[in-house]
């Protein structure tokens, strides 16, 4: 195994493991076997040495005294935080004996793994774990909590997660950040936009909250939550009406443009203004700016897809670049995600062939309902790379499910998370700096490798190590469970069907640390849509019962609750990661709710007041900030704060667990609430 562990001191290359599009190259400073400093790698072509404060202060997390050091078993009631130390041998034996008994009595589908991308290393998130649960015959998790709705919607238009190379956005003359707080969540796109701005580019931000990105923009456009598709359709109406579309491009590279031309007549700006809250004159100004400025680039964020209509919303926005022919211009087009360019050999890595029977699939957004209502029931839950008690929607229902005494729960994590408090067995996990893994961004076009920089912390083990131990104890003898991390990286990168990975091997990554994929332009060759063109009219959608043309569909009504509630990300956490680390909490300062001043006046609320937010699903208590950063009828919180933080901060107690229109996606941003002064 290649490793920097034996070097007690020095500076070593690394990669950020967080679920973030930027996936920065890092330099790790080490003295006497411990990390003392983390900085950006100035040699990385796209992140160029700049990193966020989250990662700059990562050592505070790695050496946090609250970090788990050894396996434990529960000795009190679930949620009481009463555990005692046990050995790894006892932990593995307890887990596998329970599972063998469950399989014999209830069947293997009574066991459910629950994970996501708390660490973006591909071996640790979709390698030995997938092999193990395939071989076990467990129920399968649908990984839908993040980008599922938007990915499906975008795919209907473009054939997959294919956008422009972010490095080309240096050449953009108009940059629209649509539903993304990029300053906090995609900082290197902001750096590229700044360079473009120095070359004359204008930056427009469309969002429900005037956050850091909105304040940075040349023009901020506030919009009512869930109405982004309507705004995009209003822009299309003007583009066609004022003959600002590229007819040659539409004829050569798209299908359905004549149908779309007729369809958008109904979305006149006056109607769109009443839906979106965007003034009519601003809709015209935006449409003309987009139609007359080239190259123009749209960075499509995660926010709009977290609605009931999220898939159709992203589907609609993704049609805009084709109307003005932006895809043929360097710096023109869009990025929703670029993950499809660097798709690795998932079958070789995950080994679905080890699954010998069809097993049920469970949507992770419905984990609360699954734990309480599924028949036959889930009898065991194995959680890793995630913290569903904090991050999953309808959190009170999730916690009610986790409280079941007949549910045998195992949690593998760096910390005693909110979910781990309900576990029967808790296992200590390594950090990414203690593992071997490879990474590929879903924004830029680079593949990177992580080699271990430090020894495993105390008795912690990686996901790969733990699943090897579990496989051995279960009696699984297949070679798949003996493969090393290096073997698995080689298997994943050996993917002749994806020429973008040509030349990118384990050995080459060890030598170079990062390599750019051999990515072709999205329009070079036949696209991955059924027609081979950009599909403004989708027959696939029509067959599935969706409107075949981009369409505005209102959000699901939630009674007479007065406020739409948006639990947005903050600057110093990443989902629940860092929310329990003292340094990052101090940097974020306070958990606040943003409210429009007119709404506050009616309710007799002032900035700094404690407020109660509630609906039928639950409640939380925060302090309030009053101003004009949100529209009337909208309230916005920022960040998933740990239970240990000040106040009653579980914002996901308020979020619905309805699934979105496409992909089984989450609807975090489509909930409604009451607000009152405490």
KARA-V337283 format. One record per backbone hydrogen bond with DSSP energy under -0.5 kcal/mol. NH is the residue of the N-H (numbers start at 1). CO is the residue of the C=O. E is the energy in kcal/mol with one decimal. If there is no record, write none. Layout:
BEGIN
nh=[NH | NH]
co=[CO | CO]
e=[E | E]
END
This chain:
BEGIN
nh=[4 | 7 | 8 | 10 | 12 | 14 | 16 | 20 | 21 | 23 | 26 | 27 | 28 | 29 | 29 | 30 | 31 | 33 | 34 | 36 | 37 | 39 | 40 | 41 | 42 | 44 | 48 | 49 | 50 | 56 | 57 | 58 | 60 | 61 | 62 | 63 | 64 | 67 | 68 | 72 | 73 | 74 | 75 | 76 | 79 | 80 | 81 | 83 | 84 | 86 | 91 | 92 | 93 | 94 | 95 | 96 | 97 | 98 | 99 | 100 | 101 | 102 | 103 | 104 | 105 | 106 | 107 | 107 | 110 | 111 | 112 | 113 | 114 | 116 | 118 | 120 | 122 | 125 | 126 | 127 | 128 | 131 | 132 | 133 | 134 | 135 | 136 | 137 | 138 | 139 | 140 | 142 | 143 | 144 | 151 | 152 | 153 | 154 | 155 | 156 | 157 | 157 | 158 | 159 | 162 | 164 | 168 | 169 | 170 | 171 | 172 | 173 | 174 | 175 | 176 | 176 | 177 | 177 | 178 | 178 | 179 | 179 | 182 | 184 | 185 | 186 | 189 | 190 | 191 | 192 | 193 | 194 | 195 | 196 | 197 | 198 | 199 | 199 | 200 | 201 | 202 | 204 | 204 | 205 | 206 | 207 | 207 | 210 | 211 | 215 | 216 | 217 | 218 | 219 | 221 | 222 | 223 | 224 | 227 | 231 | 232 | 233 | 234 | 235 | 236 | 237 | 238 | 239 | 240 | 241 | 242 | 243 | 244 | 245 | 246 | 247 | 250 | 251 | 252 | 253 | 254 | 255 | 260 | 261 | 262 | 263 | 264 | 265 | 266 | 267 | 268 | 271 | 272 | 273 | 274 | 275 | 276 | 277 | 279 | 282 | 283 | 284 | 285 | 286 | 287 | 288 | 289 | 290 | 291 | 292 | 293 | 297 | 298 | 299 | 299 | 300 | 300 | 301 | 301 | 303 | 305 | 306 | 306 | 310 | 313 | 314 | 315 | 316 | 317 | 318 | 319 | 320 | 322 | 323 | 323 | 324 | 325 | 326 | 328 | 329 | 332 | 333 | 335 | 336 | 338 | 339 | 340 | 341 | 341 | 342 | 342 | 343 | 345 | 346 | 349 | 350 | 351 | 354 | 355 | 356 | 362 | 364 | 366 | 367 | 370 | 371 | 372 | 373 | 374 | 374 | 378 | 379 | 380 | 381 | 382 | 383 | 383 | 384 | 385 | 390 | 391 | 392 | 394 | 394 | 395 | 397 | 398 | 399 | 400 | 401 | 402 | 403 | 404 | 407 | 408 | 408 | 409 | 410 | 411 | 412 | 413 | 413 | 417 | 421 | 422 | 423 | 424 | 425 | 426 | 427 | 429 | 430 | 434 | 435 | 437 | 439 | 441 | 443 | 444 | 447 | 448 | 449 | 450 | 451 | 452 | 453 | 454 | 459 | 460 | 461 | 466 | 467 | 468 | 469 | 470 | 471 | 472 | 473 | 474 | 475 | 475 | 476 | 477 | 481 | 482 | 483 | 488 | 489 | 490 | 491 | 492 | 493 | 494 | 495 | 498 | 499 | 501 | 502 | 504 | 505 | 509 | 510 | 511 | 512 | 513 | 514 | 515 | 517 | 518 | 519 | 524 | 525 | 527 | 528 | 532 | 534 | 535 | 536 | 536 | 537 | 538 | 539 | 542 | 543 | 544 | 545 | 546 | 550 | 553 | 561 | 563 | 564 | 565 | 566 | 566 | 567 | 568 | 568 | 574 | 577 | 579 | 581 | 582 | 585 | 586 | 587 | 588 | 589 | 590 | 592 | 593 | 594 | 595 | 596 | 597 | 600 | 601 | 602 | 603 | 604 | 604 | 605 | 608 | 609 | 611 | 612 | 613 | 614 | 615 | 618 | 620 | 621 | 622 | 623 | 624 | 625 | 627 | 631 | 634 | 635 | 636 | 637 | 638 | 639 | 640 | 641 | 641 | 642 | 645 | 648 | 649 | 651 | 653 | 654 | 660 | 661 | 665 | 666 | 669 | 670 | 671 | 671 | 673 | 674 | 676 | 678]
co=[452 | 4 | 6 | 30 | 28 | 26 | 24 | 18 | 185 | 20 | 14 | 39 | 12 | 27 | 37 | 10 | 34 | 8 | 31 | 29 | 29 | 27 | 49 | 25 | 40 | 41 | 44 | 41 | 47 | 52 | 53 | 55 | 57 | 58 | 58 | 59 | 61 | 64 | 414 | 426 | 84 | 424 | 82 | 82 | 421 | 77 | 421 | 81 | 73 | 71 | 87 | 88 | 89 | 90 | 91 | 92 | 93 | 94 | 95 | 96 | 97 | 98 | 99 | 100 | 101 | 102 | 102 | 103 | 107 | 108 | 380 | 139 | 382 | 384 | 385 | 17 | 438 | 121 | 122 | 123 | 123 | 127 | 128 | 129 | 130 | 131 | 132 | 133 | 133 | 111 | 360 | 362 | 141 | 142 | 147 | 148 | 149 | 150 | 151 | 152 | 153 | 154 | 154 | 155 | 160 | 334 | 165 | 166 | 167 | 168 | 169 | 295 | 295 | 202 | 174 | 297 | 175 | 204 | 176 | 299 | 177 | 206 | 180 | 181 | 181 | 182 | 186 | 186 | 187 | 188 | 189 | 190 | 191 | 192 | 193 | 194 | 195 | 196 | 197 | 196 | 173 | 175 | 202 | 219 | 177 | 205 | 221 | 629 | 209 | 211 | 212 | 213 | 203 | 203 | 205 | 220 | 207 | 276 | 224 | 227 | 228 | 229 | 230 | 231 | 232 | 233 | 234 | 235 | 236 | 237 | 238 | 240 | 239 | 239 | 323 | 245 | 246 | 247 | 248 | 249 | 250 | 534 | 256 | 257 | 258 | 259 | 260 | 262 | 263 | 264 | 266 | 268 | 268 | 269 | 270 | 271 | 272 | 273 | 277 | 279 | 279 | 280 | 281 | 282 | 283 | 284 | 285 | 286 | 287 | 288 | 289 | 174 | 333 | 176 | 297 | 298 | 335 | 178 | 299 | 179 | 302 | 302 | 303 | 307 | 309 | 310 | 311 | 312 | 313 | 314 | 316 | 317 | 319 | 319 | 320 | 320 | 322 | 321 | 325 | 326 | 329 | 296 | 298 | 337 | 442 | 442 | 161 | 161 | 338 | 338 | 339 | 340 | 492 | 344 | 345 | 346 | 347 | 351 | 352 | 354 | 140 | 142 | 363 | 364 | 366 | 367 | 368 | 369 | 369 | 370 | 370 | 110 | 110 | 408 | 112 | 381 | 410 | 114 | 412 | 387 | 387 | 388 | 652 | 655 | 652 | 394 | 394 | 395 | 396 | 397 | 398 | 399 | 401 | 404 | 379 | 406 | 407 | 381 | 425 | 383 | 411 | 427 | 415 | 417 | 419 | 420 | 409 | 409 | 72 | 411 | 413 | 461 | 431 | 432 | 450 | 448 | 446 | 21 | 21 | 515 | 439 | 513 | 437 | 449 | 2 | 433 | 433 | 69 | 457 | 428 | 462 | 463 | 464 | 465 | 466 | 467 | 468 | 469 | 470 | 471 | 472 | 471 | 475 | 478 | 479 | 479 | 484 | 485 | 486 | 487 | 488 | 489 | 490 | 493 | 495 | 497 | 498 | 499 | 501 | 503 | 505 | 506 | 507 | 508 | 509 | 512 | 447 | 445 | 500 | 517 | 521 | 523 | 532 | 158 | 529 | 253 | 157 | 255 | 534 | 255 | 548 | 537 | 538 | 539 | 540 | 542 | 541 | 536 | 551 | 558 | 673 | 633 | 671 | 564 | 635 | 565 | 566 | 637 | 577 | 574 | 576 | 578 | 580 | 581 | 582 | 583 | 584 | 585 | 588 | 590 | 623 | 636 | 625 | 634 | 627 | 596 | 597 | 598 | 599 | 600 | 601 | 600 | 624 | 606 | 622 | 676 | 620 | 674 | 618 | 615 | 613 | 648 | 611 | 591 | 609 | 593 | 595 | 208 | 631 | 564 | 594 | 566 | 592 | 568 | 575 | 639 | 649 | 579 | 642 | 621 | 647 | 649 | 650 | 651 | 665 | 308 | 662 | 144 | 306 | 667 | 565 | 668 | 563 | 614 | 612 | 610]
e=[-3.2 | -1.1 | -0.8 | -2.3 | -2.5 | -2.2 | -2.5 | -2.1 | -0.6 | -0.6 | -2.3 | -3.0 | -3.3 | -0.6 | -2.8 | -2.9 | -2.7 | -3.2 | -2.1 | -2.7 | -1.3 | -2.2 | -0.8 | -2.4 | -0.8 | -1.6 | -1.7 | -1.3 | -2.3 | -2.3 | -1.6 | -2.2 | -1.3 | -1.3 | -2.4 | -2.3 | -1.2 | -2.3 | -3.1 | -2.3 | -2.3 | -2.3 | -3.0 | -1.2 | -2.7 | -2.1 | -0.5 | -0.5 | -2.2 | -2.2 | -2.2 | -2.8 | -2.2 | -2.8 | -2.4 | -2.5 | -2.3 | -2.0 | -2.3 | -2.6 | -2.1 | -2.4 | -2.9 | -2.0 | -2.1 | -4.0 | -1.3 | -0.6 | -1.6 | -1.6 | -2.5 | -0.7 | -3.1 | -0.6 | -1.4 | -3.0 | -2.5 | -1.4 | -1.9 | -0.7 | -0.7 | -2.1 | -2.5 | -2.5 | -2.3 | -2.5 | -2.4 | -1.4 | -1.7 | -2.2 | -2.9 | -2.9 | -0.6 | -1.7 | -2.6 | -1.9 | -2.3 | -2.9 | -1.9 | -1.6 | -0.8 | -0.6 | -3.0 | -2.4 | -2.3 | -1.6 | -2.2 | -1.5 | -0.9 | -2.1 | -1.2 | -3.4 | -1.3 | -2.8 | -0.5 | -3.0 | -0.6 | -3.0 | -0.9 | -2.4 | -0.8 | -3.0 | -1.6 | -1.4 | -1.7 | -2.7 | -1.4 | -1.2 | -1.9 | -2.0 | -2.2 | -2.4 | -1.7 | -2.2 | -2.6 | -1.8 | -0.7 | -0.8 | -2.0 | -2.3 | -2.1 | -2.9 | -0.5 | -2.4 | -2.5 | -0.5 | -1.7 | -2.8 | -2.2 | -2.3 | -1.2 | -1.1 | -1.8 | -1.6 | -3.2 | -0.6 | -1.5 | -2.6 | -1.5 | -1.7 | -2.3 | -2.3 | -2.3 | -2.1 | -2.1 | -2.4 | -1.7 | -2.6 | -2.6 | -2.5 | -2.9 | -1.3 | -3.1 | -0.5 | -2.9 | -1.1 | -2.4 | -2.2 | -2.3 | -3.0 | -1.2 | -2.0 | -2.3 | -2.3 | -1.7 | -2.3 | -2.3 | -1.0 | -1.0 | -1.2 | -1.3 | -0.7 | -2.2 | -2.4 | -1.4 | -1.4 | -2.8 | -2.4 | -0.5 | -0.5 | -1.9 | -2.1 | -2.3 | -2.7 | -2.5 | -2.7 | -2.3 | -2.6 | -2.8 | -1.9 | -1.0 | -3.1 | -1.8 | -2.8 | -0.5 | -0.8 | -2.2 | -3.0 | -0.6 | -1.6 | -0.8 | -0.5 | -1.9 | -2.0 | -2.1 | -2.1 | -2.4 | -2.2 | -2.4 | -2.3 | -1.4 | -1.5 | -0.6 | -1.0 | -0.9 | -0.9 | -1.1 | -2.5 | -1.2 | -2.0 | -2.7 | -2.2 | -2.1 | -0.5 | -2.7 | -0.6 | -1.0 | -0.6 | -1.3 | -0.5 | -0.8 | -1.3 | -3.3 | -1.7 | -1.7 | -3.3 | -2.1 | -1.9 | -1.7 | -0.8 | -2.9 | -1.7 | -1.9 | -1.2 | -2.9 | -2.4 | -1.5 | -3.2 | -0.7 | -1.1 | -0.5 | -3.0 | -1.9 | -2.0 | -2.2 | -0.5 | -3.1 | -2.0 | -0.7 | -2.3 | -2.3 | -1.5 | -0.5 | -1.2 | -2.5 | -0.9 | -1.6 | -2.7 | -2.0 | -2.1 | -2.2 | -1.4 | -1.3 | -1.3 | -2.8 | -0.7 | -0.8 | -2.8 | -2.2 | -2.7 | -0.6 | -2.2 | -1.9 | -1.4 | -1.9 | -1.9 | -2.7 | -1.8 | -2.5 | -3.0 | -1.9 | -1.0 | -1.7 | -1.6 | -2.1 | -3.0 | -1.4 | -0.5 | -0.8 | -3.0 | -2.9 | -1.7 | -3.2 | -0.5 | -0.5 | -3.2 | -1.6 | -2.2 | -2.9 | -2.2 | -2.4 | -2.5 | -1.8 | -2.2 | -2.6 | -2.3 | -2.4 | -2.3 | -1.8 | -0.6 | -1.0 | -2.7 | -0.5 | -1.7 | -2.4 | -1.0 | -2.2 | -2.2 | -2.3 | -2.4 | -2.3 | -2.1 | -1.1 | -1.5 | -2.4 | -0.6 | -2.0 | -1.6 | -2.4 | -0.9 | -2.3 | -2.4 | -1.8 | -2.5 | -3.4 | -1.4 | -2.4 | -3.3 | -2.5 | -2.1 | -2.1 | -0.8 | -1.3 | -0.5 | -0.8 | -2.7 | -2.1 | -2.0 | -1.0 | -1.2 | -2.2 | -0.6 | -1.7 | -2.4 | -1.6 | -1.2 | -2.7 | -0.5 | -0.6 | -1.0 | -1.9 | -2.6 | -2.7 | -0.5 | -2.5 | -0.6 | -1.4 | -2.0 | -2.2 | -2.0 | -1.7 | -1.4 | -0.5 | -2.1 | -2.4 | -1.8 | -2.0 | -2.0 | -2.1 | -0.7 | -2.3 | -3.3 | -2.3 | -0.6 | -2.2 | -2.2 | -2.2 | -1.6 | -1.7 | -0.8 | -0.7 | -2.6 | -3.4 | -2.2 | -3.4 | -3.1 | -2.8 | -1.8 | -2.3 | -0.7 | -2.2 | -3.0 | -1.8 | -1.4 | -1.8 | -3.1 | -1.8 | -0.5 | -1.4 | -2.6 | -1.7 | -2.0 | -0.7 | -3.4 | -0.7 | -0.8 | -0.5 | -0.8 | -2.0 | -0.7 | -0.9 | -1.9 | -1.7 | -2.0 | -2.7 | -1.7 | -1.8 | -0.8 | -2.5 | -1.9 | -0.6 | -0.5 | -2.5 | -2.9 | -2.1 | -2.7]
END
